[in-house]
Amino acid sequence: MRIDIISIFPKMFSAVLDESMVKRAQLKGKVKIFTHDLRDYTLDKHRKVDDRPFGGGSGMVLQVEPIFRAVQAIKKKIKGKAKVILLCPQGKRLNQAYAKKLSGCRNLILICGHYEGIDERVRQYLADEEVSIGDYVLTGGELAAMVLVDSLVRLLPGVLGDKNSLNFESFEGNLLEYPQYSRPAKFKNWPVPEVLVSGDHRKINAWRKLQSFKRTRLKRPDLLKQ
Ligand SMILES: C[S@@+](CC[C@H](N)C(=O)[O-])C[C@H]1O[C@@H](n2cnc3c(N)ncnc32)[C@H](O)[C@@H]1O
Protein backbone atom coordinates (compact mmCIF):
# COMPACT_ATOMS: atom_id res chain seq x y z
CA MET A 1 0.00 0.00 0.00
CA ARG A 2 1.11 3.55 -0.71
CA ILE A 3 -0.20 6.62 1.17
CA ASP A 4 0.56 10.20 0.12
CA ILE A 5 -0.38 12.98 2.53
CA ILE A 6 -0.75 16.63 1.47
CA SER A 7 -0.47 19.16 4.29
CA ILE A 8 0.83 22.61 5.13
CA PHE A 9 2.44 21.13 8.27
CA PRO A 10 4.17 17.97 7.01
CA LYS A 11 6.60 17.92 9.95
CA MET A 12 3.72 17.05 12.28
CA PHE A 13 3.62 13.54 10.84
CA SER A 14 6.99 12.34 12.10
CA ALA A 15 5.42 11.76 15.56
CA VAL A 16 3.35 8.92 14.12
CA LEU A 17 5.23 7.82 11.01
CA ASP A 18 8.61 7.41 12.72
CA GLU A 19 7.44 5.47 15.77
CA SER A 20 5.86 2.17 16.82
CA MET A 21 3.64 0.11 14.51
CA VAL A 22 3.50 2.51 11.57
CA LYS A 23 7.28 2.76 11.49
CA ARG A 24 7.63 -1.03 11.69
CA ALA A 25 5.10 -1.47 8.87
CA GLN A 26 7.21 0.81 6.66
CA LEU A 27 10.43 -0.99 7.58
CA LYS A 28 8.77 -4.32 6.73
CA GLY A 29 7.78 -2.89 3.33
CA LYS A 30 4.04 -3.27 4.01
CA VAL A 31 3.32 0.41 3.39
CA LYS A 32 5.06 3.39 1.82
CA ILE A 33 4.07 6.76 3.24
CA PHE A 34 5.04 10.11 1.73
CA THR A 35 4.25 13.55 3.11
CA HIS A 36 4.06 16.55 0.78
CA ASP A 37 4.28 20.19 1.73
CA LEU A 38 1.41 21.95 -0.04
CA ARG A 39 3.60 25.04 -0.36
CA ASP A 40 5.89 23.12 -2.74
CA TYR A 41 3.03 23.20 -5.25
CA THR A 42 2.59 26.97 -5.31
CA LEU A 43 3.94 29.13 -8.12
CA ASP A 44 4.45 32.47 -6.35
CA LYS A 45 7.52 33.47 -4.39
CA HIS A 46 5.57 33.75 -1.10
CA ARG A 47 4.38 30.14 -1.44
CA LYS A 48 0.85 31.28 -0.65
CA VAL A 49 -1.73 28.52 -0.15
CA ASP A 50 -4.73 30.39 1.30
CA ASP A 51 -6.94 33.38 0.69
CA ARG A 52 -10.03 35.12 2.09
CA PRO A 53 -13.42 33.52 1.40
CA PHE A 54 -15.51 34.92 -1.46
CA GLY A 55 -18.59 36.61 -0.04
CA GLY A 56 -16.78 37.61 3.14
CA GLY A 57 -16.60 35.92 6.51
CA SER A 58 -13.92 35.02 9.00
CA GLY A 59 -10.71 33.04 8.47
CA MET A 60 -8.75 31.90 5.47
CA VAL A 61 -9.55 29.16 2.97
CA LEU A 62 -7.03 26.76 1.44
CA GLN A 63 -6.97 27.41 -2.29
CA VAL A 64 -7.87 24.84 -4.92
CA GLU A 65 -4.92 25.50 -7.27
CA PRO A 66 -1.97 24.21 -5.21
CA ILE A 67 -4.05 21.24 -4.05
CA PHE A 68 -4.91 20.42 -7.67
CA ARG A 69 -1.23 20.60 -8.65
CA ALA A 70 -0.20 18.42 -5.69
CA VAL A 71 -2.80 15.74 -6.48
CA GLN A 72 -1.85 15.72 -10.18
CA ALA A 73 1.87 15.45 -9.40
CA ILE A 74 1.33 12.58 -6.95
CA LYS A 75 -0.99 10.75 -9.36
CA LYS A 76 1.70 10.96 -12.03
CA LYS A 77 4.18 9.25 -9.70
CA ILE A 78 1.77 6.50 -8.72
CA LYS A 79 1.33 3.68 -11.14
CA GLY A 80 -2.32 2.68 -11.05
CA LYS A 81 -5.42 4.13 -9.46
CA ALA A 82 -5.44 6.24 -6.32
CA LYS A 83 -8.35 7.10 -4.05
CA VAL A 84 -8.30 10.76 -3.02
CA ILE A 85 -9.56 11.37 0.51
CA LEU A 86 -10.35 14.74 2.01
CA LEU A 87 -10.17 14.84 5.82
CA CYS A 88 -13.23 16.81 6.81
CA PRO A 89 -15.61 17.05 9.80
CA GLN A 90 -18.53 16.72 7.36
CA GLY A 91 -17.27 13.42 5.93
CA LYS A 92 -18.25 9.82 6.50
CA ARG A 93 -17.41 8.91 10.09
CA LEU A 94 -14.42 6.58 10.42
CA ASN A 95 -15.08 3.25 12.12
CA GLN A 96 -13.40 -0.15 12.09
CA ALA A 97 -15.40 -1.41 9.10
CA TYR A 98 -14.54 1.70 7.07
CA ALA A 99 -10.86 1.44 8.07
CA LYS A 100 -10.90 -2.20 6.87
CA LYS A 101 -12.38 -1.16 3.55
CA LEU A 102 -9.78 1.56 3.03
CA SER A 103 -6.94 -0.75 4.04
CA GLY A 104 -7.77 -2.74 0.89
CA CYS A 105 -6.85 0.20 -1.38
CA ARG A 106 -3.50 0.14 -3.16
CA ASN A 107 -2.99 3.91 -3.20
CA LEU A 108 -4.47 6.64 -1.04
CA ILE A 109 -3.93 10.39 -1.31
CA LEU A 110 -4.96 12.24 1.86
CA ILE A 111 -5.68 15.98 1.78
CA CYS A 112 -5.49 17.85 5.09
CA GLY A 113 -7.43 21.09 5.38
CA HIS A 114 -6.53 23.90 7.75
CA TYR A 115 -7.70 27.36 8.86
CA GLU A 116 -11.37 27.99 8.07
CA GLY A 117 -11.41 25.08 5.65
CA ILE A 118 -10.82 24.26 2.04
CA ASP A 119 -12.15 25.58 -1.29
CA GLU A 120 -15.34 23.63 -2.04
CA ARG A 121 -14.03 22.67 -5.50
CA VAL A 122 -11.54 20.31 -3.84
CA ARG A 123 -14.49 18.39 -2.45
CA GLN A 124 -16.44 18.60 -5.72
CA TYR A 125 -13.78 17.79 -8.29
CA LEU A 126 -10.73 16.28 -6.60
CA ALA A 127 -11.85 14.16 -3.65
CA ASP A 128 -13.34 10.70 -4.09
CA GLU A 129 -14.35 10.45 -0.44
CA GLU A 130 -14.53 12.66 2.65
CA VAL A 131 -13.57 11.14 5.99
CA SER A 132 -14.32 12.50 9.46
CA ILE A 133 -12.81 11.10 12.64
CA GLY A 134 -15.70 12.30 14.80
CA ASP A 135 -18.24 14.99 15.50
CA TYR A 136 -15.86 17.70 16.69
CA VAL A 137 -13.74 20.27 14.89
CA LEU A 138 -9.94 20.01 14.82
CA THR A 139 -7.60 22.84 13.87
CA GLY A 140 -6.39 20.91 10.85
CA GLY A 141 -6.70 17.58 9.06
CA GLU A 142 -3.23 16.41 10.16
CA LEU A 143 -4.31 14.66 13.36
CA ALA A 144 -7.27 13.13 11.53
CA ALA A 145 -4.95 11.83 8.78
CA MET A 146 -2.68 10.30 11.42
CA VAL A 147 -5.63 8.55 13.06
CA LEU A 148 -6.73 7.22 9.69
CA VAL A 149 -3.22 6.03 8.74
CA ASP A 150 -2.71 4.27 12.08
CA SER A 151 -6.11 2.58 11.98
CA LEU A 152 -5.59 1.11 8.54
CA VAL A 153 -1.87 0.30 8.57
CA ARG A 154 -2.30 -2.05 11.55
CA LEU A 155 -4.90 -3.95 9.49
CA LEU A 156 -2.51 -4.69 6.63
CA PRO A 157 -1.59 -8.38 6.44
CA GLY A 158 1.69 -9.10 8.21
CA VAL A 159 1.90 -5.82 10.14
CA LEU A 160 0.82 -7.13 13.55
CA GLY A 161 3.05 -9.89 14.91
CA ASP A 162 0.09 -12.08 15.89
CA LYS A 163 -2.74 -11.93 13.36
CA ASN A 164 -5.12 -13.31 16.01
CA SER A 165 -4.94 -10.02 17.87
CA LEU A 166 -7.09 -8.53 15.11
CA ASN A 167 -9.73 -11.26 15.40
CA PHE A 168 -10.45 -10.57 19.05
CA GLU A 169 -10.30 -6.80 19.03
CA SER A 170 -13.05 -4.37 19.88
CA PHE A 171 -15.60 -3.85 17.08
CA GLU A 172 -14.83 -7.23 15.57
CA GLY A 173 -18.26 -8.81 15.05
CA ASN A 174 -19.80 -5.65 16.58
CA LEU A 175 -18.55 -6.57 20.06
CA LEU A 176 -16.14 -4.85 22.45
CA GLU A 177 -13.11 -6.77 23.64
CA TYR A 178 -13.26 -8.78 26.86
CA PRO A 179 -11.25 -7.59 29.93
CA GLN A 180 -7.52 -8.34 29.90
CA TYR A 181 -5.26 -9.02 32.92
CA SER A 182 -1.58 -9.76 33.32
CA ARG A 183 0.93 -10.55 36.08
CA PRO A 184 0.90 -10.26 39.05
CA ALA A 185 -2.19 -12.37 39.76
CA LYS A 186 -2.23 -10.97 43.30
CA PHE A 187 -1.96 -7.22 43.71
CA LYS A 188 -3.42 -5.35 46.69
CA ASN A 189 -6.94 -6.68 47.10
CA TRP A 190 -7.63 -6.51 43.35
CA PRO A 191 -8.15 -10.09 42.21
CA VAL A 192 -7.81 -11.53 38.71
CA PRO A 193 -10.87 -13.65 37.74
CA GLU A 194 -10.14 -17.22 38.83
CA VAL A 195 -11.09 -18.71 35.49
CA LEU A 196 -8.21 -16.91 33.71
CA VAL A 197 -5.60 -18.65 35.84
CA SER A 198 -7.39 -22.03 35.76
CA GLY A 199 -5.66 -23.26 32.59
CA ASP A 200 -9.05 -24.50 31.27
CA HIS A 201 -9.20 -22.91 27.80
CA ARG A 202 -12.74 -23.98 27.04
CA LYS A 203 -13.93 -22.18 30.19
CA ILE A 204 -11.67 -19.19 29.47
CA ASN A 205 -13.13 -18.79 25.98
CA ALA A 206 -16.68 -19.05 27.27
CA TRP A 207 -15.94 -16.46 29.98
CA ARG A 208 -14.39 -14.09 27.43
CA LYS A 209 -17.34 -14.38 25.06
CA LEU A 210 -19.78 -13.64 27.86
CA GLN A 211 -17.74 -10.67 29.12
CA SER A 212 -17.48 -9.31 25.61
CA PHE A 213 -21.22 -9.45 25.21
CA LYS A 214 -21.92 -7.99 28.68
CA ARG A 215 -19.53 -5.07 28.12
CA THR A 216 -20.99 -4.27 24.74
CA ARG A 217 -24.52 -4.33 26.16
CA LEU A 218 -23.42 -2.01 28.97
CA LYS A 219 -21.12 0.42 27.14
CA ARG A 220 -22.20 0.32 23.49
CA PRO A 221 -25.68 -1.20 23.14
CA ASP A 222 -25.89 0.46 19.72
CA LEU A 223 -23.31 -2.05 18.39
CA LEU A 224 -25.54 -5.01 19.25
CA LYS A 225 -28.35 -3.55 17.17
CA GLN A 226 -26.19 -3.46 14.03
C1 LIG B 1 -10.97 24.24 11.55
S1 LIG B 1 -11.34 22.93 10.47
C2 LIG B 1 -12.54 23.67 9.40
C3 LIG B 1 -13.94 23.43 9.85
C4 LIG B 1 -14.98 24.05 8.92
N1 LIG B 1 -14.95 25.48 9.02
C5 LIG B 1 -16.36 23.52 9.27
O1 LIG B 1 -17.06 24.17 10.03
O2 LIG B 1 -16.73 22.43 8.79
C6 LIG B 1 -9.91 22.83 9.46
C7 LIG B 1 -9.63 21.46 8.86
O3 LIG B 1 -9.45 20.51 9.87
C8 LIG B 1 -9.81 19.23 9.40
N2 LIG B 1 -10.78 18.66 10.37
C9 LIG B 1 -11.36 19.30 11.39
N3 LIG B 1 -12.15 18.49 12.09
C10 LIG B 1 -12.08 17.28 11.52
C11 LIG B 1 -12.69 16.02 11.78
N4 LIG B 1 -13.55 15.84 12.79
N5 LIG B 1 -12.38 14.98 10.97
C12 LIG B 1 -11.52 15.13 9.94
N6 LIG B 1 -10.91 16.32 9.63
C13 LIG B 1 -11.19 17.37 10.40
C14 LIG B 1 -10.37 19.41 8.00
O4 LIG B 1 -9.37 19.07 7.07
C15 LIG B 1 -10.70 20.88 7.97
O5 LIG B 1 -10.64 21.41 6.66
The ligand as an SDF file (V2000), in Angstrom:
LIG
                    3D

 27 29  0  0  0  0  0  0  0  0999 V2000
  -10.9660   24.2360   11.5470 C   0  0  0  0  0  0  0  0  0  0  0  0
  -11.3360   22.9280   10.4710 S   0  0  0  0  0  0  0  0  0  0  0  0
  -12.5420   23.6680    9.4030 C   0  0  0  0  0  0  0  0  0  0  0  0
  -13.9370   23.4330    9.8530 C   0  0  0  0  0  0  0  0  0  0  0  0
  -14.9800   24.0480    8.9160 C   0  0  0  0  0  0  0  0  0  0  0  0
  -14.9520   25.4750    9.0250 N   0  0  0  0  0  0  0  0  0  0  0  0
  -16.3560   23.5190    9.2730 C   0  0  0  0  0  0  0  0  0  0  0  0
  -17.0570   24.1720   10.0320 O   0  0  0  0  0  0  0  0  0  0  0  0
  -16.7250   22.4300    8.7890 O   0  0  0  0  0  0  0  0  0  0  0  0
   -9.9110   22.8310    9.4600 C   0  0  0  0  0  0  0  0  0  0  0  0
   -9.6290   21.4630    8.8560 C   0  0  0  0  0  0  0  0  0  0  0  0
   -9.4460   20.5140    9.8720 O   0  0  0  0  0  0  0  0  0  0  0  0
   -9.8130   19.2260    9.4030 C   0  0  0  0  0  0  0  0  0  0  0  0
  -10.7760   18.6550   10.3710 N   0  0  0  0  0  0  0  0  0  0  0  0
  -11.3570   19.3040   11.3950 C   0  0  0  0  0  0  0  0  0  0  0  0
  -12.1520   18.4940   12.0890 N   0  0  0  0  0  0  0  0  0  0  0  0
  -12.0810   17.2820   11.5180 C   0  0  0  0  0  0  0  0  0  0  0  0
  -12.6930   16.0160   11.7800 C   0  0  0  0  0  0  0  0  0  0  0  0
  -13.5480   15.8430   12.7910 N   0  0  0  0  0  0  0  0  0  0  0  0
  -12.3760   14.9780   10.9730 N   0  0  0  0  0  0  0  0  0  0  0  0
  -11.5190   15.1310    9.9390 C   0  0  0  0  0  0  0  0  0  0  0  0
  -10.9140   16.3150    9.6320 N   0  0  0  0  0  0  0  0  0  0  0  0
  -11.1880   17.3700   10.4020 C   0  0  0  0  0  0  0  0  0  0  0  0
  -10.3740   19.4110    8.0010 C   0  0  0  0  0  0  0  0  0  0  0  0
   -9.3660   19.0720    7.0710 O   0  0  0  0  0  0  0  0  0  0  0  0
  -10.6990   20.8830    7.9690 C   0  0  0  0  0  0  0  0  0  0  0  0
  -10.6430   21.4080    6.6550 O   0  0  0  0  0  0  0  0  0  0  0  0
  1  2  1  0
  2  3  1  0
  2 10  1  0
  3  4  1  0
  4  5  1  0
  5  6  1  0
  5  7  1  0
  7  8  2  0
  7  9  1  0
 10 11  1  0
 11 12  1  0
 11 26  1  0
 12 13  1  0
 13 14  1  0
 13 24  1  0
 14 15  1  0
 14 23  1  0
 15 16  2  0
 16 17  1  0
 17 18  1  0
 17 23  2  0
 18 19  1  0
 18 20  2  0
 20 21  1  0
 21 22  2  0
 22 23  1  0
 24 25  1  0
 24 26  1  0
 26 27  1  0
M  CHG  2   2   1   9  -1
M  END
$$$$
